[in-house]
Structures are given as structure tokens and as C-alpha cells.
Amino acid sequence: MALRDYLVGEVTEDFADGRMSRREALRRLGFLGLGVTGASALLAACGGGDDDDGTSADTSPAGETSAPESATTSAAPDTTIAEPTTIPPDVPSTEAQMITFAGPNGELTGAYAAPSSPKAAVLVVHENRGLTPHFSDVVSRLANDGYAALAVDLLSEEGGTASMSDEGQAIGALGAAPMERLLGDLRAGIDELEQRVPGAKVGAIGFCFGGGMVWNLLDAGEPRLAAAAPFYGPAPAAPDFSGMQTAVLGVYAELDDRVNATREIAGAALASAGVPHELKTYEGADHAFFNDTGERYNEAAANAAYVDVLSWFSEHLDS
């Protein structure tokens, strides 16, 4: 599944589930490059009609930065990220802090944390809304469990997630970014982890869009990953994992039909590659169940999946 198509699907799914108004869905689809006519037809196919107030669709250009509408009256999630600081590689901190490091197209930012004696290093890949505070929390959580962890802000080239006006703009920017650029930024994140934790094995974990990026990193033949745990991420249409040595734990949600449609493809490619792998589905859970700031958060499934990830990393990643 192409990641841009996946991002479009996330918007339409949120609209169909009543988590987003038609107007906001049209605005976000505009950020992803769909015109009003095409976007309207797509939403109509989901069973949607006019907005609740009976007004016609918002046809303002995608570049407008008005605050997103929501199906609820709750406040928009906080996306504030601290200003980058310089943390020398040999200084431990289990509280994530923003750092800067070299990327293929200029300076990158990311959230980094590490214990005093890391067992290994983990690259964290964020969701389609960018490097939100939730992923700084994931980085800190991994550091508290013994891993040096780094979440690269894949919107660094656009000025960083904190510079985005709202989630719609962040999603649109990620959807427009070339795959090779995104992969290059993730490879630079691995470079930085190798510099900060010399000799340690490196693993990767990603969520939603980030899970898809982990699958794409494996499909691109990244040789430095000893273990990976993509969470409910769409696999590429025809993945080829031959030649890689990465042990993969694929995490899926029982109710996530859209991503689950790519599970068989991923499993077959892993089996063909002959690498250790397990594809695990968590009962009663939906897409994005690990994110405790979202509406689909499932505490039981999230806790169980995290325990399984730590067990997988302990077996395949720890030095």
C-alpha cells in the first residue's frame, strides 16, 4: 500500500467513524492533494453527506491554516515540542530531549533519551501527525527500560512538527515527502544512534504511518536493524525482504481491517526471507490502540503489546 493512499484512507476512515466532520475531512484531503470534487466523491462513498449544520463543503484552499474542526468539542492535542538542545553522546538522560544532528538534506531534529548503560538502541518512527509529545514519551519509556531511543522528526525539512499549523498540515507534508527522503532521514537517525551507542545493536519501532515506514525501511534493504516492531503499519504492495537479517514482530489490531489487509503480504515476504518473525493480532483493539492520547487507545492491548515488544527486543536486540 502506498503511504499517501494510506494517509488518504486514514482521513476517510475517521470521517466514516464520526471522528471528523465532512468539512475537516475535505480540508485534510486537500492537504493531501485531492481536489474538492474528487474528495467529495470519496467521502460520499463512505456514506457521508453535508456537515451537521447543513452548510456546503468548505472549498477554501488547502493552504489555509484555520483551526481544524472536530466531531467533538475537546481541545486539539498539544503538539508543542521543546527547543533542541545539545546532548553529548556520552551523557545519559531517561527524559527525552530534543537534539539536532546531520541529515542527508541538512539538519534534523529528534527526541532522544538513554539510560547510563544502554542494552541496545531503538529508532522510533512517529505517526502521521509528526513528532508529537506522545512520541517523546515513547522514547523516555524505552530509555527507562534500558534502550537508547531516538525519534526523528520527519518534518524537519519543513521546519519541524512544531511549526505545523495543525494536524492536517502535518499529514499533508508527510504525504508529499518523497519516500527516498523519508528513508534517508531514518537512516541518518540510525547513524546518530550508532554514534551515541557505539557497538550496540539497533532496532526500530513505528506506529501507523511510522509502522509503514519501518516496513519500507526493511523493504529498502536496511542492513543495520537487528529487530523491528512495526505497529499496525501498511506493508508495501510487493515487499522483498530477501537478504535481511532483521527479526520482525508485526503488531496488528483485530478491528483494523484496512491495515490487516496487508498482513498476509507481509507475512509471506518474511517467510520467503527466512527471518525470525511473528505477526500478532490483539483482540478487541482498533487501529492506533497504543497511543494513549487518542480515541482508540486500548490500555490492555497497549500494555500487552509493549510487554511483547520488550520480550522480542530482549531476545533479538540486546547485546
BELJOBEL-V527366 format. One record per pair of residues at least 24 apart in sequence whose ideal C-beta (glycine too) atoms are under 10 Angstrom apart, sorted by the first residue. I is the first residue (numbers start at 1). J is the second residue. Records with the same first field share a line. If there is no record, write none. Layout:
I = J + J
This chain:
1 = 212 + 215 + 233 + 234 + 235 + 236 + 237 + 258 + 259 + 261 + 262 + 265
2 = 175 + 179 + 212 + 234 + 236 + 237
3 = 128 + 174 + 175 + 177 + 179 + 182 + 209 + 212 + 213 + 215 + 216 + 233 + 234 + 236
4 = 32 + 33 + 172 + 174 + 175 + 176 + 177 + 179
5 = 32 + 175 + 234 + 237
6 = 128 + 175 + 208 + 209 + 211 + 212 + 233 + 234 + 258 + 259 + 262
7 = 31 + 32 + 128 + 171 + 172 + 174 + 175 + 176 + 208 + 209 + 212 + 234
8 = 32 + 33 + 34 + 39 + 42 + 171 + 175
9 = 42 + 234 + 258 + 259
10 = 127 + 128 + 171 + 208 + 209 + 258 + 259 + 287 + 288
11 = 39 + 42 + 43 + 46 + 128 + 168 + 171 + 175
12 = 39 + 42 + 43 + 45 + 46 + 48 + 258
13 = 46 + 256 + 257 + 258 + 287
14 = 46 + 71 + 287 + 295
15 = 42 + 43 + 46 + 47 + 48 + 71
16 = 43 + 45 + 46 + 47 + 48
17 = 46 + 71 + 286 + 287 + 295 + 296
18 = 48 + 71 + 72
19 = 70 + 71 + 72 + 294 + 295 + 296
20 = 48 + 68 + 69 + 70 + 71 + 72 + 168
21 = 48 + 50 + 51 + 52 + 53 + 58 + 68 + 69 + 70 + 71
22 = 46 + 48 + 49 + 50 + 51 + 52 + 55 + 56 + 57 + 58 + 69
23 = 50 + 51 + 52 + 53 + 55 + 56 + 57 + 58 + 59 + 60 + 68 + 69
24 = 51 + 58 + 66 + 67 + 68 + 69 + 70 + 71 + 166 + 167 + 168
25 = 51 + 57 + 58 + 68 + 69 + 168
26 = 51 + 57 + 58 + 59 + 60 + 62
27 = 57 + 58 + 59 + 60 + 61 + 62 + 64 + 66 + 68 + 69 + 166 + 168 + 169 + 172
28 = 62 + 68 + 166 + 167 + 168 + 169 + 171 + 172 + 175
29 = 62 + 168 + 171 + 172
30 = 58 + 59 + 60 + 61 + 62 + 63 + 64 + 168 + 172
31 = 61 + 62 + 63 + 64 + 166 + 167 + 168 + 169 + 170 + 171 + 172 + 173 + 174 + 175 + 176
32 = 62 + 168 + 171 + 172 + 173 + 174 + 175 + 176
33 = 62 + 172 + 175 + 176
34 = 62
35 = 59 + 62
36 = 60 + 61 + 62
62 = 168 + 169 + 172
63 = 165 + 169 + 172
64 = 165 + 168 + 169
65 = 164 + 165 + 166 + 168 + 169
66 = 165 + 166 + 168
67 = 165 + 166 + 168
68 = 165 + 166 + 167 + 168 + 169
71 = 295
72 = 295
74 = 295
76 = 166 + 167
77 = 129 + 132 + 133 + 134 + 166 + 167 + 291 + 293 + 294
78 = 132 + 133 + 134 + 293
79 = 129 + 130 + 131 + 132 + 133 + 134 + 161 + 162 + 163 + 164 + 165 + 166 + 167 + 170
80 = 132 + 133 + 161 + 162
81 = 109 + 111 + 130 + 131 + 132 + 133 + 135 + 136 + 153 + 160 + 161 + 162 + 163
82 = 111 + 133 + 136 + 162
83 = 109 + 160 + 162
84 = 108 + 109 + 110 + 111 + 112 + 153 + 160
85 = 112
87 = 112 + 113 + 114 + 196
88 = 196
89 = 114 + 148 + 192 + 193 + 195 + 196 + 197 + 198
90 = 114 + 116 + 196 + 197
91 = 116 + 196
92 = 116 + 117 + 118 + 143 + 148
93 = 140 + 143
94 = 139 + 140 + 141 + 142 + 143 + 144 + 145 + 146 + 149
95 = 136 + 139 + 140 + 143 + 144
96 = 124 + 133 + 135 + 136 + 137 + 138 + 139 + 140 + 141 + 142 + 143 + 149 + 150 + 151
97 = 136 + 139 + 140
98 = 131 + 136 + 151 + 153 + 160 + 162
99 = 150 + 192 + 196
100 = 153 + 156 + 192
101 = 150 + 152 + 156 + 188 + 189 + 191 + 192 + 193 + 195 + 196
102 = 188 + 191 + 192 + 195
103 = 152 + 156 + 157 + 181 + 184 + 185 + 186 + 187 + 188 + 189 + 191 + 192
104 = 157 + 180 + 181 + 183 + 184 + 185 + 187 + 188 + 191
105 = 156 + 157 + 181 + 184 + 185 + 188
106 = 156 + 157
107 = 156 + 157
108 = 152 + 153 + 154 + 156 + 157 + 160 + 184 + 185 + 186 + 188 + 189 + 192
109 = 151 + 152 + 153 + 155 + 156 + 159 + 160 + 161 + 162
110 = 135 + 136 + 139 + 149 + 150 + 151 + 152 + 153 + 154 + 156 + 160 + 185 + 188 + 189 + 192 + 193
111 = 135 + 136 + 137 + 138 + 139 + 140 + 149 + 150 + 151 + 152 + 153
112 = 136 + 139 + 140 + 143 + 148 + 149 + 150 + 151 + 152 + 189 + 192 + 193 + 196
113 = 137 + 138 + 139 + 140 + 141 + 142 + 143 + 144 + 147 + 148 + 149 + 150 + 151
114 = 139 + 142 + 143 + 146 + 147 + 148 + 149 + 150 + 193 + 196 + 197
115 = 142 + 143 + 144 + 145 + 146 + 147 + 148 + 149
116 = 146
117 = 146 + 148 + 197
118 = 142 + 143 + 146 + 147 + 148 + 149 + 193 + 196 + 197 + 200 + 318 + 319
119 = 145 + 146 + 147 + 148 + 197 + 200 + 201 + 313 + 314 + 317 + 318 + 319
120 = 146 + 147 + 148 + 149 + 193 + 197 + 200 + 201 + 202 + 203 + 226 + 227 + 313 + 314 + 316 + 317 + 318 + 319
121 = 147 + 148 + 149 + 150 + 189 + 190 + 192 + 193 + 194 + 196 + 197 + 198 + 200 + 201 + 202 + 203 + 204 + 224 + 226 + 317 + 319
122 = 146 + 147 + 148 + 149 + 150 + 151 + 193 + 197 + 200 + 201 + 202 + 203 + 204 + 205 + 225 + 227 + 228 + 229 + 309 + 313 + 317
123 = 149 + 150 + 151 + 152 + 186 + 187 + 189 + 190 + 192 + 193 + 202 + 203 + 204 + 205 + 206 + 210 + 213 + 214 + 217 + 222 + 224 + 225 + 228
124 = 149 + 150 + 151 + 152 + 189 + 203 + 204 + 205 + 206 + 207 + 210 + 214
125 = 151 + 152 + 154 + 182 + 185 + 186 + 189 + 204 + 205 + 206 + 207 + 208 + 209 + 210 + 211 + 212 + 213 + 214 + 216 + 217 + 228 + 230 + 231 + 233
126 = 151 + 152 + 153 + 154 + 155 + 161 + 170 + 174 + 206 + 207 + 208 + 209 + 210 + 213
127 = 167 + 170 + 171 + 174 + 206 + 207 + 208 + 209 + 210 + 211 + 231 + 233 + 288 + 290 + 291 + 294
128 = 154 + 167 + 170 + 171 + 172 + 173 + 174 + 175 + 207 + 208 + 209 + 210 + 212 + 288
129 = 155 + 161 + 164 + 166 + 167 + 168 + 169 + 170 + 171 + 174 + 208 + 209 + 291 + 293 + 294
130 = 154 + 155 + 156 + 158 + 160 + 161 + 162 + 163 + 164 + 167 + 169 + 170 + 171 + 173 + 174 + 209
131 = 155 + 156 + 160 + 161 + 162 + 170
132 = 161 + 162 + 167 + 170 + 291 + 293
133 = 161 + 293
134 = 207 + 290 + 291 + 292 + 293 + 294
135 = 161 + 207 + 210 + 291
137 = 291 + 292 + 293
138 = 205 + 207 + 290 + 291 + 292 + 306
141 = 306
142 = 203 + 205 + 306 + 309 + 310 + 313
145 = 306 + 309 + 310 + 313 + 314
146 = 310 + 313 + 314 + 318
147 = 193 + 197 + 200 + 202 + 203 + 205 + 310 + 313 + 317 + 318
148 = 192 + 193 + 196 + 197 + 200 + 202
149 = 193 + 203 + 205
150 = 189 + 190 + 192 + 193 + 196 + 197 + 202
151 = 189 + 205 + 206 + 210
152 = 182 + 185 + 186 + 187 + 188 + 189 + 190 + 192 + 193 + 210 + 213
153 = 185 + 189
154 = 181 + 182 + 185 + 186 + 189 + 209 + 210 + 213
155 = 185
156 = 185 + 188
157 = 181 + 182 + 185
171 = 209
174 = 209 + 213
175 = 209
179 = 213 + 216 + 220 + 236
180 = 220
182 = 209 + 213 + 216 + 217
183 = 213 + 216 + 217 + 219 + 220 + 222
184 = 220
185 = 213
186 = 210 + 213 + 214 + 216 + 217 + 220 + 222
187 = 217 + 220 + 222 + 224
190 = 217 + 222 + 224 + 225
191 = 224
193 = 224
194 = 224
197 = 319
199 = 319
200 = 226 + 317 + 318 + 319
201 = 225 + 226 + 227 + 313 + 316 + 317 + 318 + 319
202 = 226 + 227 + 228 + 246 + 317
203 = 227 + 228 + 229 + 246 + 247 + 249 + 309 + 312 + 313 + 316 + 317 + 318
204 = 228 + 229 + 230 + 246 + 248 + 317
205 = 229 + 230 + 231 + 249 + 251 + 290 + 306 + 309 + 312 + 313
206 = 230 + 231 + 232 + 233 + 251
207 = 231 + 232 + 233 + 251 + 287 + 288 + 289 + 290 + 291
208 = 232 + 233 + 234 + 256 + 259 + 287 + 288 + 290 + 291 + 294
209 = 233 + 234
211 = 235 + 250 + 251 + 252 + 259 + 290
212 = 236 + 259 + 262
214 = 246 + 248 + 250
215 = 239 + 241 + 248 + 250 + 262 + 265 + 266 + 269
217 = 244 + 246
218 = 244 + 246 + 248 + 266 + 269 + 270 + 273 + 275
219 = 244 + 266 + 269
220 = 244
222 = 246
225 = 317
226 = 313 + 316 + 317 + 318 + 319
227 = 276 + 309 + 312 + 313 + 314 + 315 + 316 + 317 + 318
228 = 275 + 277 + 312 + 313 + 316 + 317
229 = 278 + 280 + 305 + 306 + 308 + 309 + 310 + 312 + 313 + 316 + 317
230 = 259 + 266 + 279
231 = 259 + 282 + 287 + 288 + 289 + 290 + 291 + 302 + 305 + 309
232 = 256 + 258 + 259 + 260 + 262 + 263 + 281 + 282 + 285 + 286 + 287 + 288 + 289 + 290 + 296 + 305
233 = 259 + 262 + 266
234 = 258 + 259 + 260 + 261 + 262 + 263 + 265 + 266
235 = 259 + 261 + 262 + 263 + 264 + 265 + 266 + 267 + 268 + 269 + 270
236 = 262 + 265 + 266 + 269
237 = 262 + 265
238 = 265 + 269
239 = 265 + 266 + 268 + 269 + 270 + 272 + 273
240 = 269 + 272 + 273
241 = 266 + 268 + 269 + 270 + 271 + 272 + 273 + 274 + 275 + 277
242 = 269 + 272 + 273 + 274 + 275
243 = 273 + 275
244 = 270 + 273 + 274 + 275
245 = 273 + 274 + 275 + 276 + 316
246 = 270 + 273 + 275 + 276 + 277 + 316
247 = 275 + 276 + 277 + 278 + 312 + 313 + 315 + 316 + 317
248 = 273 + 275 + 276 + 277 + 278 + 279 + 312 + 316
249 = 276 + 277 + 278 + 279 + 280 + 305 + 308 + 309 + 311 + 312 + 313 + 315 + 316
250 = 277 + 278 + 279 + 280 + 281
251 = 278 + 279 + 280 + 281 + 282 + 285 + 289 + 290 + 301 + 305 + 306 + 308 + 309 + 312
252 = 279 + 280 + 281 + 282 + 285 + 287 + 289 + 305
253 = 281 + 282 + 283 + 284 + 285 + 286 + 287 + 288 + 289 + 290 + 296 + 298 + 301 + 305
254 = 281 + 282 + 283 + 284 + 285 + 286 + 289 + 298 + 301
255 = 281 + 282 + 283 + 284 + 285 + 286 + 287 + 289 + 296 + 298
256 = 281 + 282 + 285 + 286 + 287 + 288 + 289 + 296
257 = 286 + 287
258 = 287
259 = 287 + 288
260 = 287
275 = 316
276 = 312 + 315 + 316
277 = 312
278 = 308 + 312
280 = 304 + 305 + 308 + 309 + 312
282 = 308
